[in-house]
Amino acid sequence: MFSKIEVNGEGACELYKMLTSALADDEGKADIAWNFAKFMVDEDGAVVARYSPMVTPEEIAAELAG
């Protein structure tokens, strides 16, 4: 079972601090604006892409398979 965590601000979880500091959204903002924001992380742990909540997994399927 998961518990609620903060994804923005001073109390943000360390994972989300790392993800949001690595790559801003399409508007240049680091904070997560809405649920279902997505991040692609490579095998070395580097954030390589960030997707808005409106992007579906099907839309990024080719990048995932790449």
C-alpha positions as CSV (number, residue, x, y, z in Angstrom):
1,M,0.0,0.0,0.0
2,F,1.3,3.5,-0.8
3,S,0.8,6.6,1.2
4,K,0.3,10.1,-0.1
5,I,3.6,12.0,-0.8
6,E,4.4,15.6,-1.7
7,V,5.7,16.1,-5.3
8,N,6.3,19.8,-5.2
9,G,7.8,22.3,-2.7
10,E,9.9,22.0,0.4
11,G,8.3,18.7,1.5
12,A,8.6,17.0,-1.9
13,C,9.8,13.4,-1.9
14,E,13.5,13.0,-2.9
15,L,12.5,11.1,-6.1
16,Y,10.3,13.9,-7.3
17,K,12.8,16.6,-6.4
18,M,15.3,14.7,-8.6
19,L,12.8,14.3,-11.5
20,T,11.5,17.8,-11.5
21,S,14.9,19.4,-11.1
22,A,16.3,17.5,-14.1
23,L,13.7,18.6,-16.7
24,A,11.2,21.4,-16.8
25,D,7.7,20.9,-18.3
26,D,6.7,22.3,-21.7
27,E,6.0,25.7,-20.1
28,G,9.4,25.8,-18.4
29,K,8.1,25.0,-15.0
30,A,9.7,22.5,-12.7
31,D,6.7,21.8,-10.5
32,I,4.2,19.1,-11.4
33,A,1.0,20.9,-12.3
34,W,-1.4,17.9,-12.3
35,N,-1.6,14.2,-11.7
36,F,-0.2,11.7,-14.3
37,A,2.8,13.7,-15.3
38,K,5.3,11.2,-16.7
39,F,9.1,11.0,-16.7
40,M,11.3,8.7,-18.8
41,V,14.5,7.6,-17.1
42,D,17.3,5.8,-18.8
43,E,19.1,2.7,-17.5
44,D,21.7,5.0,-15.8
45,G,19.0,6.9,-13.9
46,A,19.2,10.1,-16.1
47,V,15.9,11.8,-16.8
48,V,15.6,11.9,-20.6
49,A,12.0,13.0,-21.2
50,R,9.1,14.6,-19.4
51,Y,5.5,14.3,-20.6
52,S,2.4,16.2,-19.7
53,P,-0.6,14.5,-18.1
54,M,-2.4,14.7,-21.4
55,V,0.1,12.4,-23.1
56,T,-1.0,8.8,-23.1
57,P,1.3,5.8,-22.7
58,E,0.2,4.8,-26.2
59,E,1.6,8.0,-27.5
60,I,5.1,7.3,-26.1
61,A,5.1,3.6,-26.8
62,A,7.6,3.8,-29.6
63,E,10.0,5.7,-27.3
64,L,9.6,3.1,-24.6
65,A,10.4,0.3,-27.0
66,G,13.4,2.1,-28.5
